[in-house]
Amino acid sequence: MDLAIDDIKLSNKKTSFLVKKPFPFFCWDKFLPDDIYNELLNTWPADEYYNITLKGGKQGFQKNQKEKVEAFLYDNATWKKFISLLESQEFIDDVASFIKPLQYPYRPIIASKKWILDRKKNSFPKNLFQNEVEVDWELSRYDKNNFLDPHTDRLTKYLSLLLYFPDLKWKDEYGGGTVMYEPKDEKHKKNWSNNYMPFKYLNKIKSFSYKPNRLCGFIKTGNSWHGVEPIKQPKNMWRRALAINISIPESKWLSFSNRATESYYRRTESAT
């Protein structure tokens, strides 16, 4: 079976759950056709593709590793097709139709504009009525006891989606799901500047079970606290996931308006 855009459209799928408060997050089970999902699982990147390790132990194979990405996609036609569909305007349009009603209470100006991929230099009308975005992605893996401290994501991000690829021998008691939180202290309920927080300062409100072919996601807000708690699987049984992020293009991150906004939030929001 060939993968097609209709196979990944959110509009073609019924959410397994959707929560709007304290921030919007959601989930779809059996996201991809079984044969496509199994092909992606069976061709997951080998060890040599992972050379980026973050605090907590997470390792990532990222879109910006251009030479490795080119080599991996050359050898794996299903991944190549899947990534190309994720980076298409048709996918962006479909995601936007689902996301924008949820995003509007938090970022009304962004939610009011049409999202377009950053492929051409903007004309004047496009700046007024359209908003440039890019699709970033990372194939991540976590070993035993690895974790990701709670945070809310950078200001320039709009949406995060995570497609889970657990080992066939994975057990529920190992954990591995993305956890949503609410801070215990009122002063931390606004965190647009993306300060990281120790687990002990937050209350767990929802944990996505780490299931095969499950797509979960959330919208970036000032209180979109999420993380991955220390995982309890056997050594070298990786917690694997594809992260798909829609955000302001990297080329626009350093604009004066973005830098001024980020500076304002860093000065006004508490990190402790």
Backbone bond lengths (Angstrom), bond angles and torsions (degrees), N, CA, C in turn:
res aa  C-N    CA-C-N  psi(-1)  N-CA   C-N-CA  omega(-1)  CA-C   N-CA-C  phi
1 M - - - 1.472 - - 1.522 109.98 -
2 D 1.333 116.44 132.49 1.451 120.74 177.43 1.523 110.08 -87.59
3 L 1.315 116.38 139.79 1.457 121.51 178.06 1.520 109.30 -76.01
4 A 1.338 116.65 134.47 1.464 122.39 -179.91 1.517 109.55 -128.79
5 I 1.325 116.38 163.56 1.463 121.09 -177.05 1.524 111.56 -58.81
6 D 1.324 118.63 -34.24 1.460 120.92 179.85 1.524 111.94 -64.20
7 D 1.339 117.44 -22.45 1.461 121.20 179.42 1.526 112.86 -72.15
8 I 1.335 117.27 -18.88 1.463 119.04 -176.57 1.529 112.89 -119.22
9 K 1.327 117.70 2.49 1.459 119.69 179.07 1.535 110.64 -69.87
10 L 1.312 116.37 128.87 1.464 120.80 177.41 1.527 110.36 -64.53
11 S 1.317 117.09 -31.11 1.467 120.87 -178.13 1.523 112.63 -66.78
12 N 1.329 117.12 -17.83 1.464 121.05 179.39 1.517 113.11 -89.55
13 K 1.342 116.81 -0.14 1.456 120.70 -172.10 1.526 110.93 -127.45
14 K 1.302 115.92 145.93 1.454 122.09 176.85 1.519 109.29 -92.65
15 T 1.330 116.70 130.20 1.463 119.94 179.91 1.527 110.83 -64.67
16 S 1.328 115.62 142.26 1.468 120.21 173.27 1.516 110.31 -74.70
17 F 1.310 116.23 -34.98 1.461 121.66 168.09 1.514 109.68 -159.90
18 L 1.330 115.51 155.65 1.456 122.96 178.01 1.517 107.71 -143.81
19 V 1.343 116.41 122.77 1.468 123.07 -179.16 1.520 107.77 -118.86
20 K 1.329 117.70 133.75 1.468 121.44 -177.38 1.525 113.61 -101.91
21 K 1.312 118.71 -20.32 1.453 122.62 -177.34 1.526 109.89 -128.95
22 P 1.348 117.73 141.01 1.466 128.77 6.99 1.533 114.30 -78.21
23 F 1.346 116.98 -9.96 1.459 122.25 172.22 1.528 106.52 -153.56
24 P 1.309 119.73 158.94 1.463 121.00 -175.05 1.529 112.77 -75.10
25 F 1.334 115.44 125.92 1.466 121.24 170.07 1.521 108.95 -143.94
26 F 1.358 116.81 159.46 1.458 120.42 -164.78 1.516 109.76 -161.15
27 C 1.338 115.63 171.34 1.458 120.05 -174.04 1.524 110.41 -157.55
28 W 1.344 115.50 144.41 1.463 122.32 172.23 1.529 107.97 -127.45
29 D 1.309 117.81 131.66 1.461 121.74 173.75 1.523 110.46 -95.59
30 K 1.341 115.69 155.23 1.472 122.00 -178.97 1.525 110.09 50.66
31 F 1.313 114.75 53.64 1.465 119.98 -172.58 1.519 113.01 -65.83
32 L 1.323 117.56 -46.53 1.462 121.94 -177.94 1.528 110.69 -102.11
33 P 1.325 117.84 156.32 1.468 119.15 170.06 1.531 110.00 -55.38
34 D 1.316 116.73 143.35 1.466 120.95 -173.04 1.524 112.68 -56.06
35 D 1.330 117.73 -42.64 1.461 119.18 -176.76 1.524 111.50 -67.79
36 I 1.332 116.92 -35.81 1.463 120.17 177.77 1.527 109.90 -68.52
37 Y 1.318 116.49 -46.68 1.471 119.94 179.30 1.529 110.52 -58.11
38 N 1.307 117.66 -46.12 1.470 120.71 -178.13 1.523 111.57 -64.27
39 E 1.326 117.43 -36.46 1.463 120.31 177.20 1.531 110.53 -64.77
40 L 1.325 117.30 -42.59 1.466 120.67 177.41 1.522 110.92 -64.00
41 L 1.318 116.62 -43.51 1.468 120.99 178.52 1.528 111.23 -60.10
42 N 1.307 116.64 -44.09 1.465 121.32 -175.50 1.522 112.89 -74.79
43 T 1.314 117.83 -13.65 1.471 121.20 178.93 1.527 111.03 -116.81
44 W 1.316 116.49 27.63 1.468 121.27 177.67 1.535 109.67 -57.79
45 P 1.336 117.78 143.95 1.473 119.88 -176.58 1.534 113.60 -56.27
46 A 1.310 115.61 139.15 1.467 121.86 179.34 1.527 110.82 -76.97
47 D 1.333 116.03 174.76 1.470 122.79 -173.76 1.523 113.18 -53.84
48 E 1.333 116.80 -36.89 1.469 119.16 -173.05 1.533 113.37 -66.48
49 Y 1.301 117.90 -13.87 1.463 120.12 178.93 1.531 112.82 -83.11
50 Y 1.319 116.96 -10.32 1.464 120.52 -175.22 1.527 110.44 -105.18
51 N 1.332 116.29 112.02 1.463 120.16 176.23 1.528 111.61 -139.15
52 I 1.347 116.93 13.08 1.461 121.76 177.94 1.522 108.03 -117.73
53 T 1.326 116.77 117.31 1.453 121.32 -179.84 1.523 109.26 -122.25
54 L 1.335 115.96 130.05 1.454 121.80 -179.32 1.516 110.84 -101.21
55 K 1.336 116.18 168.99 1.452 121.34 173.60 1.520 108.81 -53.62
56 G 1.320 116.85 136.26 1.456 121.32 -177.20 1.510 112.93 94.50
57 G 1.356 116.67 -13.07 1.458 120.76 173.50 1.511 116.32 102.31
58 K 1.321 118.77 -7.65 1.462 119.44 -179.12 1.521 110.64 -60.47
59 Q 1.338 115.62 136.62 1.456 122.18 175.51 1.519 108.95 -113.17
60 G 1.332 116.66 143.34 1.449 120.08 -176.58 1.514 113.85 -133.78
61 F 1.316 115.31 141.92 1.463 123.89 168.75 1.522 105.07 -112.67
62 Q 1.344 117.50 112.87 1.454 121.54 -163.77 1.526 112.82 -116.20
63 K 1.301 114.29 157.86 1.468 122.64 -179.11 1.525 111.85 -55.46
64 N 1.343 118.02 -35.21 1.465 120.83 -175.44 1.524 113.59 -76.83
65 Q 1.326 119.09 -4.52 1.465 121.83 174.20 1.542 108.00 -84.01
66 K 1.308 116.30 73.12 1.458 121.95 -162.77 1.520 113.93 -59.70
67 E 1.313 118.41 -44.05 1.464 119.69 -177.38 1.527 111.01 -66.11
68 K 1.334 116.91 -43.15 1.465 120.22 179.47 1.523 111.10 -68.35
69 V 1.324 116.51 -38.20 1.464 120.27 177.86 1.531 110.05 -62.09
70 E 1.320 116.27 -45.58 1.462 120.14 -179.97 1.521 111.22 -59.85
71 A 1.336 116.22 -42.40 1.463 119.96 -179.94 1.522 111.43 -67.17
72 F 1.325 116.41 -42.53 1.465 120.38 -178.72 1.524 111.20 -65.04
73 L 1.319 117.48 -46.24 1.458 120.40 -178.24 1.528 112.12 -69.88
74 Y 1.319 116.98 -30.18 1.465 120.52 176.84 1.529 110.53 -61.41
75 D 1.334 116.21 -36.97 1.466 121.69 -176.85 1.529 113.33 -88.82
76 N 1.325 118.25 -9.18 1.464 120.92 -172.28 1.529 109.85 -135.39
77 A 1.326 115.00 91.21 1.465 121.49 -172.83 1.528 112.62 -63.18
78 T 1.334 118.12 -35.80 1.466 120.05 -178.00 1.521 110.63 -69.38
79 W 1.336 117.25 -42.37 1.462 119.82 174.72 1.531 110.61 -61.72
80 K 1.314 116.97 -41.06 1.465 120.26 -179.46 1.526 110.91 -60.47
81 K 1.335 116.27 -45.10 1.467 119.91 179.66 1.526 110.45 -66.29
82 F 1.319 117.48 -42.65 1.457 121.80 -179.26 1.522 111.01 -61.07
83 I 1.324 116.93 -47.29 1.469 121.12 -179.79 1.528 110.39 -64.06
84 S 1.328 116.86 -40.65 1.472 119.51 -179.51 1.528 111.20 -63.70
85 L 1.323 118.13 -35.72 1.465 121.41 177.39 1.520 111.02 -70.26
86 L 1.324 117.14 -39.78 1.464 120.74 177.74 1.531 111.32 -62.77
87 E 1.323 116.42 -29.77 1.467 121.17 -177.74 1.531 112.36 -94.91
88 S 1.315 117.47 16.30 1.459 121.14 -177.54 1.528 111.31 -94.78
89 Q 1.323 115.91 153.79 1.463 120.73 176.82 1.533 111.35 -63.92
90 E 1.314 116.47 -33.14 1.466 120.01 -179.98 1.530 110.82 -63.37
91 F 1.319 116.88 -39.39 1.468 119.60 176.63 1.519 110.61 -67.85
92 I 1.333 117.23 -42.23 1.467 120.95 177.40 1.525 111.00 -58.35
93 D 1.326 117.20 -44.66 1.466 121.17 179.86 1.526 110.92 -60.79
94 D 1.319 115.63 -42.34 1.470 119.62 -178.39 1.527 111.01 -67.85
95 V 1.332 116.62 -44.40 1.467 120.33 178.41 1.525 110.28 -61.04
96 A 1.326 116.49 -44.05 1.458 120.44 -178.36 1.520 112.04 -60.18
97 S 1.326 117.33 -37.87 1.462 120.09 -179.20 1.525 111.12 -64.26
98 F 1.325 116.71 -30.86 1.467 120.74 177.16 1.524 112.01 -80.89
99 I 1.334 116.34 -40.90 1.452 121.67 -169.60 1.522 113.32 -79.65
100 K 1.301 118.09 -40.53 1.467 120.35 -166.14 1.531 115.12 -59.93
101 P 1.330 120.49 -39.37 1.470 117.90 175.43 1.534 112.92 -61.36
102 L 1.320 117.07 -30.89 1.460 121.40 177.68 1.529 111.36 -78.63
103 Q 1.317 116.13 -32.25 1.462 121.65 -177.41 1.528 112.32 -78.26
104 Y 1.309 116.81 -28.10 1.461 121.19 -170.15 1.534 114.09 -53.93
105 P 1.352 120.47 -44.30 1.471 118.71 -178.78 1.528 113.90 -61.87
106 Y 1.350 117.56 -20.38 1.459 121.89 -175.57 1.529 112.76 -102.13
107 R 1.320 116.73 -35.76 1.467 121.47 -177.00 1.524 108.78 -142.38
108 P 1.323 117.60 71.18 1.469 121.02 -171.27 1.520 114.40 -62.44
109 I 1.331 118.27 -34.75 1.462 119.79 -178.52 1.533 110.00 -67.03
110 I 1.334 115.92 -46.56 1.465 120.15 179.18 1.518 110.66 -62.91
111 A 1.341 117.05 -41.27 1.458 121.13 -178.20 1.521 112.34 -69.12
112 S 1.313 117.58 -19.82 1.462 121.27 -177.97 1.521 113.02 -85.51
113 K 1.317 117.57 -15.07 1.460 120.88 -177.03 1.535 111.04 -98.75
114 K 1.333 114.92 155.18 1.462 120.20 175.07 1.519 109.19 -75.80
115 W 1.323 116.82 134.56 1.460 120.99 176.92 1.523 109.46 -85.86
116 I 1.317 116.05 129.75 1.460 120.64 176.32 1.523 109.03 -130.63
117 L 1.313 115.60 146.00 1.454 120.18 178.31 1.520 110.65 -68.90
118 D 1.309 116.12 144.26 1.468 123.27 -177.22 1.527 109.54 -80.45
119 R 1.336 116.03 83.71 1.463 119.88 -177.82 1.520 112.67 -120.47
120 K 1.330 116.57 -25.95 1.451 120.30 -179.03 1.520 109.47 -131.56
121 K 1.332 114.97 155.29 1.460 119.55 176.62 1.519 109.90 -64.19
122 N 1.328 115.80 133.71 1.462 120.59 -176.93 1.528 112.84 -68.39
123 S 1.313 115.13 142.08 1.455 121.13 166.03 1.516 108.58 -88.43
124 F 1.330 116.78 169.83 1.467 120.24 -177.44 1.521 113.06 -59.27
125 P 1.353 120.28 -48.36 1.464 119.03 179.76 1.526 112.42 -61.60
126 K 1.345 116.88 -33.92 1.455 119.74 -179.32 1.532 110.76 -64.09
127 N 1.302 118.21 -35.75 1.458 120.97 177.25 1.515 112.12 -62.92
128 L 1.329 117.03 -32.71 1.455 121.23 -177.13 1.519 113.13 -78.22
129 F 1.317 116.86 -40.33 1.453 120.75 -168.14 1.528 114.22 -114.87
130 Q 1.321 116.87 -6.27 1.455 120.07 -178.67 1.526 110.09 -130.00
131 N 1.305 115.29 155.44 1.455 121.42 -177.75 1.532 108.92 -125.49
132 E 1.319 117.07 118.80 1.461 120.63 -179.79 1.524 111.21 -72.29
133 V 1.323 115.84 136.59 1.460 121.80 177.21 1.523 109.03 -134.34
134 E 1.327 115.30 165.17 1.454 120.19 170.17 1.522 108.85 -135.99
135 V 1.319 114.95 155.19 1.461 121.78 175.74 1.522 108.34 -102.10
136 D 1.303 115.98 119.20 1.462 121.81 175.31 1.522 107.72 -109.78
137 W 1.324 117.25 155.54 1.456 119.32 178.66 1.529 110.51 -150.36
138 E 1.318 113.79 158.21 1.467 121.66 179.23 1.522 108.69 -149.39
139 L 1.329 115.82 134.26 1.456 121.94 171.15 1.529 106.75 -97.11
140 S 1.321 115.96 106.31 1.464 120.39 -172.87 1.524 111.39 -104.93
141 R 1.334 114.34 157.78 1.460 119.38 173.32 1.528 109.24 -147.02
142 Y 1.335 114.48 145.60 1.467 122.74 179.38 1.526 108.41 -125.36
143 D 1.314 116.53 134.66 1.464 122.03 175.42 1.536 109.00 -92.48
144 K 1.298 117.54 -177.79 1.459 122.78 -179.75 1.533 110.81 -56.96
145 N 1.332 115.65 135.35 1.474 125.05 178.96 1.527 114.16 70.89
146 N 1.315 118.24 1.15 1.466 120.29 174.83 1.531 110.11 -69.78
147 F 1.334 116.03 156.74 1.461 120.90 -177.67 1.522 109.28 -157.25
148 L 1.337 115.32 171.26 1.463 121.98 174.18 1.518 106.88 -136.35
149 D 1.345 116.46 115.68 1.461 120.88 -178.10 1.527 111.22 -58.92
150 P 1.331 117.38 147.27 1.464 120.68 178.28 1.523 112.02 -59.79
151 H 1.333 114.74 140.01 1.457 123.37 179.35 1.522 107.39 -159.52
152 T 1.326 117.93 178.37 1.467 120.74 -177.38 1.524 113.65 -117.88
153 D 1.310 118.86 -0.74 1.468 126.49 -176.64 1.526 111.57 81.02
154 R 1.315 114.24 155.59 1.459 120.95 -175.15 1.531 110.78 -65.37
155 L 1.306 115.11 155.96 1.460 122.15 -176.98 1.524 112.56 -59.33
156 T 1.331 117.61 -32.85 1.457 121.50 -174.82 1.532 113.51 -77.54
157 K 1.322 117.97 -5.12 1.459 120.97 180.00 1.525 110.13 -90.19
158 Y 1.334 115.97 144.81 1.462 121.75 177.18 1.525 112.40 -106.26
159 L 1.315 116.16 -39.13 1.461 120.91 -170.54 1.521 110.45 -151.15
160 S 1.333 116.24 141.83 1.464 122.19 172.60 1.524 109.50 -124.24
161 L 1.327 116.06 133.59 1.464 122.78 173.71 1.522 108.11 -123.76
162 L 1.327 116.82 144.00 1.458 122.12 -178.83 1.525 109.65 -133.14
163 L 1.329 116.43 121.87 1.458 121.68 176.92 1.526 108.04 -106.16
164 Y 1.330 116.25 121.62 1.465 121.86 -173.16 1.533 111.77 -87.13
165 F 1.355 115.06 141.17 1.457 122.78 178.14 1.540 110.14 -132.29
166 P 1.342 118.43 67.14 1.466 118.91 -178.05 1.526 112.69 -69.90
167 D 1.326 114.17 153.36 1.455 121.36 171.89 1.527 109.70 -58.97
168 L 1.318 117.37 148.24 1.463 120.97 -179.00 1.522 112.03 -61.10
169 K 1.332 117.86 -22.83 1.471 121.69 -179.46 1.525 112.29 -97.63
170 W 1.333 117.52 10.29 1.466 120.73 -177.48 1.530 110.99 -65.64
171 K 1.353 115.82 139.11 1.460 122.06 178.01 1.523 109.72 -114.85
172 D 1.324 116.57 148.82 1.462 121.30 -178.09 1.514 112.50 -56.32
173 E 1.341 116.07 -35.50 1.470 118.67 -175.98 1.538 113.09 -68.96
174 Y 1.329 117.72 -10.91 1.459 120.11 176.32 1.536 111.33 -73.04
175 G 1.330 117.71 -22.41 1.463 120.43 -175.37 1.517 110.31 83.13
176 G 1.336 115.82 -143.82 1.462 120.90 177.00 1.513 115.08 103.65
177 G 1.334 117.39 -12.36 1.450 119.72 -179.97 1.520 112.48 -76.48
178 T 1.319 116.21 155.90 1.461 121.73 174.23 1.526 108.44 -75.59
179 V 1.332 116.35 133.10 1.460 121.30 -176.19 1.529 109.81 -109.97
180 M 1.327 116.09 135.99 1.457 122.48 176.20 1.533 109.03 -101.74
181 Y 1.343 115.58 141.33 1.465 120.38 -172.43 1.523 111.66 -130.45
182 E 1.326 112.99 165.20 1.455 122.59 170.18 1.523 107.13 -133.07
183 P 1.334 118.99 129.49 1.473 120.13 -176.71 1.523 111.55 -67.55
184 K 1.319 115.31 146.38 1.456 120.72 178.65 1.527 111.64 -72.69
185 D 1.335 116.37 -31.10 1.460 121.54 -177.73 1.524 109.61 -101.18
186 E 1.315 116.29 131.32 1.458 122.07 -178.61 1.527 113.22 -55.14
187 K 1.332 117.23 -32.82 1.464 119.80 -175.38 1.524 112.78 -67.29
188 H 1.342 117.60 -14.03 1.457 120.65 -179.71 1.523 112.59 -100.66
189 K 1.327 117.37 8.44 1.462 119.26 -178.36 1.525 112.38 -78.90
190 K 1.326 117.57 -7.26 1.460 121.31 171.36 1.520 108.46 -122.22
191 N 1.321 114.99 114.26 1.460 120.75 -175.10 1.527 109.92 -140.93
192 W 1.327 116.54 54.74 1.455 120.32 177.34 1.522 111.62 -62.77
193 S 1.322 117.09 -27.39 1.461 121.15 -177.17 1.524 113.12 -80.21
194 N 1.340 117.90 -1.91 1.467 122.52 172.21 1.527 113.74 65.90
195 N 1.321 117.53 44.11 1.461 119.89 168.04 1.524 109.24 -67.94
196 Y 1.339 116.02 142.66 1.462 121.28 175.39 1.523 109.48 -88.25
197 M 1.350 116.45 149.61 1.460 121.21 -173.81 1.528 109.94 -133.89
198 P 1.332 119.23 137.98 1.467 120.38 173.49 1.530 111.13 -62.23
199 F 1.316 116.22 148.97 1.462 121.60 -177.92 1.530 112.38 -54.38
200 K 1.318 117.21 -35.04 1.463 120.80 -172.64 1.523 113.39 -65.78
201 Y 1.333 117.90 -16.80 1.460 120.68 -178.26 1.534 113.39 -92.85
202 L 1.347 116.28 6.43 1.463 119.38 -177.92 1.522 111.32 -131.73
203 N 1.306 115.58 153.86 1.456 122.65 173.14 1.527 109.58 -101.77
204 K 1.321 115.72 136.13 1.463 121.06 178.54 1.531 109.06 -75.04
205 I 1.334 117.18 130.75 1.460 120.18 177.94 1.528 112.43 -113.31
206 K 1.333 117.67 -23.44 1.458 120.72 178.35 1.516 109.39 -164.91
207 S 1.324 115.80 138.30 1.456 121.01 173.86 1.522 108.66 -122.57
208 F 1.336 116.51 122.42 1.454 120.21 174.80 1.526 108.40 -72.82
209 S 1.315 118.17 121.43 1.461 119.48 174.92 1.528 109.20 -62.92
210 Y 1.325 114.53 139.74 1.469 120.48 -176.51 1.533 108.37 -84.90
211 K 1.337 115.30 88.11 1.455 121.93 -175.31 1.528 110.93 -113.83
212 P 1.344 116.78 151.29 1.461 119.49 177.70 1.524 111.83 -60.32
213 N 1.339 115.50 139.07 1.464 122.25 172.57 1.521 112.39 61.77
214 R 1.301 117.53 27.96 1.470 122.29 175.62 1.520 108.92 -98.61
215 L 1.323 116.48 129.35 1.459 122.63 174.76 1.527 108.08 -107.81
216 C 1.315 116.75 121.87 1.453 120.50 175.90 1.528 108.52 -123.12
217 G 1.316 115.37 162.54 1.446 118.30 -177.70 1.506 113.01 -166.59
218 F 1.320 114.75 172.70 1.455 121.49 178.96 1.522 108.84 -158.44
219 I 1.316 115.12 161.30 1.451 122.55 178.15 1.521 109.73 -97.52
220 K 1.310 117.08 137.15 1.460 121.23 174.60 1.528 109.58 -66.55
221 T 1.336 115.26 121.72 1.454 122.23 172.49 1.529 107.27 -136.14
222 G 1.316 116.50 -177.58 1.457 119.19 176.80 1.505 113.38 -70.90
223 N 1.338 117.69 -14.06 1.466 120.17 -178.17 1.526 112.75 -128.97
224 S 1.337 117.07 26.97 1.473 120.87 -178.87 1.531 110.98 -81.58
225 W 1.319 115.72 60.66 1.464 121.97 -177.66 1.529 110.75 -70.02
226 H 1.323 116.42 128.48 1.460 121.77 179.97 1.524 109.02 -153.96
227 G 1.312 116.52 160.35 1.457 121.03 178.65 1.518 110.31 -171.98
228 V 1.327 115.68 -177.85 1.468 122.81 175.61 1.521 107.20 -125.93
229 E 1.324 116.82 118.56 1.457 120.87 -178.62 1.528 110.05 -77.01
230 P 1.347 118.04 156.88 1.475 120.38 -177.73 1.526 111.62 -48.16
231 I 1.331 114.54 130.37 1.458 120.68 -172.49 1.537 109.32 -94.24
232 K 1.326 116.93 145.88 1.466 121.83 -168.97 1.524 112.84 -115.04
233 Q 1.311 117.72 24.75 1.454 120.37 179.93 1.531 110.72 -76.38
234 P 1.352 118.15 166.23 1.466 120.07 173.91 1.524 111.12 -61.21
235 K 1.307 116.73 155.11 1.453 121.99 179.17 1.527 110.02 -57.66
236 N 1.341 114.92 137.40 1.461 123.46 177.35 1.534 113.96 67.30
237 M 1.334 117.21 17.22 1.462 120.67 164.48 1.521 105.34 -102.94
238 W 1.323 116.93 102.42 1.449 120.99 -167.44 1.524 113.04 -78.65
239 R 1.320 115.60 142.83 1.473 121.76 166.99 1.524 105.66 -87.02
240 R 1.343 117.30 111.00 1.455 122.22 -171.79 1.530 110.52 -113.18
241 A 1.321 115.68 141.45 1.464 120.63 177.34 1.525 109.74 -156.39
242 L 1.309 115.16 149.31 1.461 122.36 170.34 1.517 107.91 -98.97
243 A 1.338 117.44 119.23 1.459 122.63 175.15 1.520 108.97 -96.77
244 I 1.325 116.13 128.67 1.460 123.19 178.34 1.518 107.24 -119.34
245 N 1.324 117.01 118.87 1.461 121.36 -175.67 1.522 110.52 -120.72
246 I 1.324 116.11 134.18 1.460 121.73 174.45 1.520 107.32 -112.12
247 S 1.323 115.88 125.65 1.462 120.09 -171.46 1.520 110.72 -152.39
248 I 1.327 114.95 178.51 1.457 120.66 169.50 1.526 108.24 -62.02
249 P 1.326 119.11 139.95 1.469 119.94 177.91 1.525 111.62 -56.20
250 E 1.321 114.96 144.95 1.470 120.00 -179.19 1.523 111.57 -55.67
251 S 1.332 116.59 -34.30 1.463 120.38 -179.19 1.522 112.74 -65.07
252 K 1.330 116.70 -18.68 1.470 120.82 -178.29 1.526 112.69 -99.20
253 W 1.343 117.81 -9.00 1.468 121.10 -176.19 1.521 111.98 -56.56
254 L 1.332 116.20 -37.90 1.458 120.21 -172.59 1.523 113.40 -92.89
255 S 1.318 116.58 15.50 1.456 118.76 176.64 1.521 110.34 -64.67
256 F 1.331 115.91 157.44 1.471 120.12 -178.39 1.526 111.17 -58.38
257 S 1.335 118.08 -43.56 1.467 120.32 -177.08 1.515 111.70 -64.91
258 N 1.336 118.01 -40.51 1.467 120.54 178.30 1.519 111.30 -66.49
259 R 1.324 116.42 -43.77 1.468 119.50 -179.78 1.523 111.09 -64.53
260 A 1.340 117.31 -38.58 1.457 120.66 178.85 1.520 111.46 -66.30
261 T 1.335 116.61 -41.64 1.464 120.02 179.75 1.518 111.21 -65.80
262 E 1.334 117.13 -45.30 1.457 120.74 178.70 1.525 111.27 -61.98
263 S 1.329 116.93 -40.03 1.463 121.14 178.68 1.525 110.52 -62.74
264 Y 1.321 116.45 -40.89 1.470 120.51 179.27 1.530 110.59 -61.27
265 Y 1.323 116.95 -47.07 1.466 119.33 -178.75 1.518 111.92 -66.23
266 R 1.342 117.55 -36.80 1.474 119.53 178.56 1.522 110.88 -63.36
267 R 1.341 117.02 -35.37 1.464 120.23 -179.40 1.526 112.67 -75.60
268 T 1.323 116.45 -31.46 1.471 119.30 -170.80 1.523 114.21 -100.60
269 E 1.335 117.67 -16.24 1.465 119.61 -178.33 1.529 109.88 -101.12
270 S 1.324 115.22 143.28 1.465 121.05 -176.71 1.515 110.32 -86.18
271 A 1.322 116.86 135.60 1.458 122.22 177.36 1.522 112.47 -95.06
272 T 1.317 118.85 -5.34 1.469 120.65 -176.41 1.501 110.30 -130.16
